[in-house]
Each structure stands twice: as structure tokens, then as C-alpha cells.
Amino acid sequence: MTTDAGASPLDVQIDALKGGSADLSQYAGQAVLVVNVASKCGLTPQYTGLERLQERYAAQGFTVLGVPCNQFLGQEPGNAEEIAEFCSATYGVTFPLTEKVEVNGDDRHPLYQRLVGFADAEGHEGDIRWNFEKFLIGRDGSVVARFSPQTEPEAAEVVAAIEAQLS
């Protein structure tokens, strides 16, 4: 697997959902939970837990970064406006969302090229398995944890990993 191991995922250029640069460099020195999200997935209710993490830890130098992706059974079919409206109206999402990207395959976005080489606690590395796979980027800009799509955002291991980065 080829990843740019020395470079931070926060050095990548990616656009914001509503256009213009998402400017990931603004999160340097913070902890960032990167999550590929989708509006029509069985795991979509995880938006609630992600938003609670955002509200709980934002003032301490943390953000969730939602990355819409339509690669898993077409579960994120909307355009930017539809995605933004769904997230805001349905889940009250205040954390930033990027443009819709591909997380696997030949057109994998460079952000995910830098993330997928990191293994989760079960040893899985490589391709994203489903919507809502989570990567925690530490204050130093390196990937420090990966969590499976089924791991709830407020699971003890996710909270512990975030809090370790904020202490």
C-alpha cells in the first residue's frame, strides 16, 4: 500500500461542502475525527453522537470532520445543498463537512490515501469498509486511531482516544 507516511492528512487540499477550500491546516494543533458520512445508511444516526462529541470537545481543540461519500450502495446521493440541509435539519450538525469524495479505488481522495494505511485495534488497514469509519488525527497531525464503522462515536474507546489527545 502506498501512503505518504511522513505527511499529515491535514496537509491535503479538499474543498468544503459548500465550495471553496476546507483549509484543513486550520486544524493543526487540534484533534480531528475524520468520518466518511452518508445520509441514507443504517449507520446515519451516528450523526447524533458525532454532533455530541463536537459540542462536548470543540472548546478544548477538537473537531469532527464529516466527509460525504457515495461509494457504499449509493447511500449519499445528494448534491452539496441537499447534504447540508439534511445534516442541519435532521441532526443539527454544526461540524464542518467537506465535498463528496471517493474513499476507495483508483479515484481515492488524497486525504484517504493518507488515512487508510493506519490499522484499527483489530488490525484492519486498507480500504474503508463502510460509511462512518472513523480516523482520529492527533494534535501533532498524525493518525492516532482508527475505528470501525459500527463503533459508535461516543463509545468508550473513541472518547478515551479523543480525551488522550486533549490532555
LONU-608952 format. One record per residue (C-alpha): residue number from 1; x, y, z; residue in one letter. Coordinates in Angstrom, 3 decimals, always signed. Layout:
(NUM (X Y Z) 'A'),
...
***
This chain:
(1 (+0.000 +0.000 +0.000) 'M'),
(2 (+1.417 +3.372 -0.911) 'T'),
(3 (+0.777 +6.158 +1.522) 'T'),
(4 (+2.719 +9.313 +2.190) 'D'),
(5 (+3.550 +8.244 +5.716) 'A'),
(6 (+5.514 +11.375 +6.619) 'G'),
(7 (+2.812 +13.823 +5.663) 'A'),
(8 (-0.143 +14.801 +7.791) 'S'),
(9 (-3.638 +14.241 +6.441) 'P'),
(10 (-4.191 +17.884 +7.370) 'L'),
(11 (-1.760 +18.929 +4.616) 'D'),
(12 (-4.183 +17.748 +1.922) 'V'),
(13 (-6.293 +20.075 -0.201) 'Q'),
(14 (-10.014 +19.289 -0.045) 'I'),
(15 (-12.975 +21.531 -0.700) 'D'),
(16 (-15.704 +22.380 +1.777) 'A'),
(17 (-19.168 +21.018 +1.092) 'L'),
(18 (-20.479 +24.419 +0.077) 'K'),
(19 (-17.455 +25.275 -2.065) 'G'),
(20 (-14.045 +26.792 -1.546) 'G'),
(21 (-11.207 +25.209 +0.364) 'S'),
(22 (-11.953 +23.345 +3.582) 'A'),
(23 (-8.472 +24.552 +4.688) 'D'),
(24 (-7.573 +21.582 +6.860) 'L'),
(25 (-4.443 +23.418 +8.012) 'S'),
(26 (-6.713 +25.446 +10.308) 'Q'),
(27 (-6.999 +22.293 +12.447) 'Y'),
(28 (-3.247 +21.993 +13.024) 'A'),
(29 (-2.650 +21.524 +16.744) 'G'),
(30 (-6.162 +20.152 +17.268) 'Q'),
(31 (-7.568 +16.646 +17.453) 'A'),
(32 (-9.723 +15.845 +14.411) 'V'),
(33 (-12.097 +12.897 +13.979) 'L'),
(34 (-12.431 +12.281 +10.226) 'V'),
(35 (-15.561 +10.306 +9.336) 'V'),
(36 (-16.888 +9.293 +5.910) 'N'),
(37 (-20.584 +10.044 +6.205) 'V'),
(38 (-23.781 +9.220 +4.312) 'A'),
(39 (-27.386 +10.362 +4.642) 'S'),
(40 (-29.212 +7.147 +3.718) 'K'),
(41 (-27.291 +4.497 +5.654) 'C'),
(42 (-28.330 +2.338 +8.576) 'G'),
(43 (-25.483 +4.000 +10.477) 'L'),
(44 (-26.651 +7.556 +9.670) 'T'),
(45 (-27.995 +8.037 +13.238) 'P'),
(46 (-24.311 +8.196 +14.258) 'Q'),
(47 (-24.557 +11.870 +13.245) 'Y'),
(48 (-26.183 +12.402 +16.663) 'T'),
(49 (-23.153 +11.069 +18.544) 'G'),
(50 (-20.731 +12.885 +16.277) 'L'),
(51 (-22.508 +16.173 +16.947) 'E'),
(52 (-22.460 +15.489 +20.701) 'R'),
(53 (-18.680 +14.916 +20.511) 'L'),
(54 (-18.340 +18.192 +18.617) 'Q'),
(55 (-20.341 +20.079 +21.235) 'E'),
(56 (-18.551 +18.406 +24.147) 'R'),
(57 (-14.945 +18.883 +22.999) 'Y'),
(58 (-14.827 +21.767 +20.482) 'A'),
(59 (-13.748 +24.311 +23.085) 'A'),
(60 (-10.819 +22.037 +24.004) 'Q'),
(61 (-9.346 +21.952 +20.491) 'G'),
(62 (-11.314 +19.178 +18.796) 'F'),
(63 (-13.459 +18.914 +15.694) 'T'),
(64 (-15.331 +16.275 +13.786) 'V'),
(65 (-14.767 +16.486 +10.029) 'L'),
(66 (-17.514 +14.843 +8.003) 'G'),
(67 (-16.542 +13.590 +4.541) 'V'),
(68 (-19.586 +12.640 +2.433) 'P'),
(69 (-19.091 +9.589 +0.238) 'C'),
(70 (-21.465 +7.817 -2.155) 'N'),
(71 (-19.376 +4.669 -2.737) 'Q'),
(72 (-21.359 +2.323 -0.493) 'F'),
(73 (-24.643 +1.315 -2.166) 'L'),
(74 (-25.241 +4.920 -3.267) 'G'),
(75 (-26.162 +5.958 +0.271) 'Q'),
(76 (-25.089 +9.594 -0.188) 'E'),
(77 (-26.836 +10.518 -3.452) 'P'),
(78 (-27.485 +14.197 -2.692) 'G'),
(79 (-25.759 +17.267 -4.014) 'N'),
(80 (-23.973 +19.683 -1.667) 'A'),
(81 (-27.109 +21.665 -0.828) 'E'),
(82 (-29.161 +18.528 -0.127) 'E'),
(83 (-26.450 +17.036 +2.088) 'I'),
(84 (-26.044 +20.277 +4.046) 'A'),
(85 (-29.805 +20.669 +4.523) 'E'),
(86 (-30.218 +17.036 +5.631) 'F'),
(87 (-27.371 +17.247 +8.150) 'C'),
(88 (-28.544 +20.545 +9.579) 'S'),
(89 (-32.294 +19.914 +9.651) 'A'),
(90 (-32.224 +16.254 +10.697) 'T'),
(91 (-29.247 +16.089 +13.066) 'Y'),
(92 (-28.365 +19.709 +13.870) 'G'),
(93 (-24.848 +19.175 +12.560) 'V'),
(94 (-22.507 +22.085 +13.270) 'T'),
(95 (-19.190 +20.375 +12.498) 'F'),
(96 (-17.555 +21.008 +9.119) 'P'),
(97 (-18.355 +18.897 +6.070) 'L'),
(98 (-16.150 +18.504 +3.026) 'T'),
(99 (-17.041 +17.976 -0.588) 'E'),
(100 (-18.281 +14.495 -1.519) 'K'),
(101 (-15.283 +12.287 -2.377) 'V'),
(102 (-14.295 +8.709 -3.090) 'E'),
(103 (-12.559 +6.940 -0.213) 'V'),
(104 (-11.617 +3.736 -2.062) 'N'),
(105 (-10.402 +2.754 -5.507) 'G'),
(106 (-8.394 +4.463 -8.214) 'D'),
(107 (-10.036 +7.822 -7.510) 'D'),
(108 (-9.483 +7.668 -3.739) 'R'),
(109 (-9.119 +11.230 -2.464) 'H'),
(110 (-5.594 +12.124 -1.236) 'P'),
(111 (-6.989 +12.631 +2.270) 'L'),
(112 (-7.942 +8.965 +2.400) 'Y'),
(113 (-4.676 +7.935 +0.744) 'Q'),
(114 (-3.036 +9.269 +3.894) 'R'),
(115 (-5.522 +7.626 +6.270) 'L'),
(116 (-6.055 +4.063 +5.055) 'V'),
(117 (-2.564 +2.815 +5.907) 'G'),
(118 (-3.362 +3.101 +9.608) 'F'),
(119 (-4.714 -0.071 +11.227) 'A'),
(120 (-7.551 -0.203 +13.733) 'D'),
(121 (-7.425 -2.162 +17.014) 'A'),
(122 (-8.375 -5.371 +15.155) 'E'),
(123 (-5.524 -4.895 +12.671) 'G'),
(124 (-7.646 -3.778 +9.695) 'H'),
(125 (-5.910 -1.367 +7.396) 'E'),
(126 (-6.511 -0.507 +3.787) 'G'),
(127 (-9.860 +0.115 +2.161) 'D'),
(128 (-12.671 +1.799 +4.017) 'I'),
(129 (-15.205 -0.896 +4.885) 'R'),
(130 (-18.406 +1.166 +5.021) 'W'),
(131 (-19.868 +4.545 +5.849) 'N'),
(132 (-18.908 +6.045 +9.222) 'F'),
(133 (-15.390 +4.602 +9.501) 'E'),
(134 (-13.533 +6.950 +11.849) 'K'),
(135 (-9.932 +8.185 +11.987) 'F'),
(136 (-8.569 +10.290 +14.834) 'L'),
(137 (-5.803 +12.708 +13.926) 'I'),
(138 (-3.802 +13.849 +16.931) 'G'),
(139 (-2.632 +17.334 +17.768) 'R'),
(140 (+0.682 +16.550 +16.063) 'D'),
(141 (-1.097 +15.900 +12.748) 'G'),
(142 (-0.569 +12.139 +12.706) 'S'),
(143 (-3.239 +9.446 +12.636) 'V'),
(144 (-3.503 +8.009 +16.141) 'V'),
(145 (-6.594 +5.781 +15.983) 'A'),
(146 (-8.998 +4.109 +13.556) 'R'),
(147 (-12.447 +2.825 +14.449) 'F'),
(148 (-14.766 +0.541 +12.519) 'S'),
(149 (-17.994 +1.896 +11.041) 'P'),
(150 (-20.033 +0.034 +13.671) 'Q'),
(151 (-18.182 +1.683 +16.558) 'T'),
(152 (-20.483 +4.346 +17.951) 'E'),
(153 (-18.969 +7.848 +18.100) 'P'),
(154 (-19.467 +8.011 +21.864) 'E'),
(155 (-18.090 +4.516 +22.547) 'A'),
(156 (-15.665 +4.399 +25.460) 'A'),
(157 (-12.657 +3.689 +23.237) 'E'),
(158 (-13.396 +6.653 +20.953) 'V'),
(159 (-13.938 +9.044 +23.869) 'V'),
(160 (-10.760 +7.800 +25.577) 'A'),
(161 (-8.717 +8.316 +22.405) 'A'),
(162 (-10.084 +11.854 +21.959) 'I'),
(163 (-9.519 +12.759 +25.581) 'E'),
(164 (-5.943 +11.419 +25.425) 'A'),
(165 (-5.255 +13.879 +22.607) 'Q'),
(166 (-6.808 +16.771 +24.507) 'L'),
(167 (-4.979 +16.252 +27.791) 'S'),
***
